[in-house]
Amino acid sequence: MLEMIQEAAKNFCIHQLGLTPDLTDTKPQTEDTLFVSIQITANNDETYHVYLLAQKSFIQLVASLFLEEQESDDETLDDMALECINLIVGNAKVLAAEKDIHFTISTPNIAQLDTSLLESSEFFTLACDNSHLSILLQKDND
């Protein structure tokens, strides 16, 4: 699952933002970041939470490209972070369907960062334009 989301995140950077992302071994940064989540329910009823942890500078870059705003307020940045995770996981859903894997996604939400997630989740970090975007994936307990 994480591989499809990683491919979707790279697609987002390349096709939506026009940037070349670099996969790094950097742990997710928690300072000056926005944290949002979305839930995936697979066709076998397994559920996962996908968390986007992005530097505000990354989300501001998205706002400047999508909305042509050079300095967005906090509410707009929150909305842009929600839109980012929705676009990434939506693309992952399309990629998964091509492999005959199907899942539904929930409406994204602003989340509170629980630092224990950094230790208990699978993750990857992309560097784009001197900013970082991390995705964490946690399988929900049954």
N, C-alpha and C positions, 0 to 999 in steps of 0.2 A: 504494500500500500504506500509506504513512504517513498518508494522509487517513482511511482506515478505522480505523487504530489510534488516531488523534486523536479521531475520533468515539466510539470505544469507551471511551477514557479519560474523555471528557466524560460519557458515559453512566454510567461507574463512579462518578464524583464525584456526579452528580445522583441516580441511582437507588439506589446502594448506600450512599453516605455522606450523602445529603441536603444536599449543598453545591452552590453555583453556582460552577463553575470559570471563571477568566478566562484566556484565551490571552494570554501575554505574549511579548515579544521578548527575555526574559532568557535568557542562556546558562545551561546546566545548572550548578548549584552543586555543588562537590565537597567542601566542608567539612561535617562532621557529617551525612553522607549514607549511605544504603544503596544497594548496586549489585547488581542481579540481572539474569539474562538468560534468554531462551528462544529457541529456534530455530524458524523457520517454513520449511517446504518446500512450495513451490507446485507445482501440478499440471504445470508445465513443467520441473520439477526445479531451478528456481532456489531458492537458499537465502538466508535472511536471518537475522541476529541482531537481536533486539529487546532493548534494554537499558532497564531502569527505574532511574533515578537519583533517589532521593527523600530529602528531608530526614527525619531521624529523627522530627522533630515531626509530619510528615505521617503516617508509619507508626504513630506512637503514637496519633494521632487515629483511624486505622483500628482499632488494637487496642482502644482505648477504646469504639468503637462496636460492633465485632464480639464482643469478649470481655469488655467492661465492666471493663477493666484501666486504671487511671489511670497506673501506672508499670510498664511491662513490662520484663523482662530482655532482654538482647541476643538470646538464642535465639528468644524470642517475636517480637521485632521482625523478625528474619531471616525467620521463618515467615510473618509478615504481609506482608512485602515480596514473598515468593514467591507468596503468595496473590493479591496485587494484580496482579502481572504475568500470572498465570494467568487471572484474571477479565477483565482488559482484553483480552488477546490472544484469549481464548475468545470474547468478545463480537465482536471484530473478525472472527473466523472466521465467525460467524453473519451479520454484515453483508456480508462478502465473498460468502458463499454466495447471498445475496439478489441479488447482481449476477453470479451464475454464475461466481464466482472461487472456487477451492477450494484449500485448503492444509492441511497437517498441522502440528501443533505438538509440540514436545518437552516433556519435563519441565523446569520452570524450575530454575535453579541460582544459587547465590551466585556472583558474579563479582568479579574483581579489577579495579579501575578502571585502565584504561590511558588516560591523558589524551590520547593521540593520537586516540582515538575521538571526542573532542569536536570535533576539527578535520575528521575524515574521514567523519562520519556525518550523515545528515539528522536533525533533531531538532525537537521542540516542547516548550514548558514551559507547564504550567498552574499557576496560583496558586489555592490553595484554603485558606480559613481561615488566612491569614498563613503558609502553608507552600507549598513548591514541589515539583512532581512533573515530572520530565522524562523523555521517551521518546526514545531514540536508535535509529535504524534503519540497519543496515549490511548491504549486499548482500555475500554471500561471494564471493570470487574463484573462478572456475572452474578 
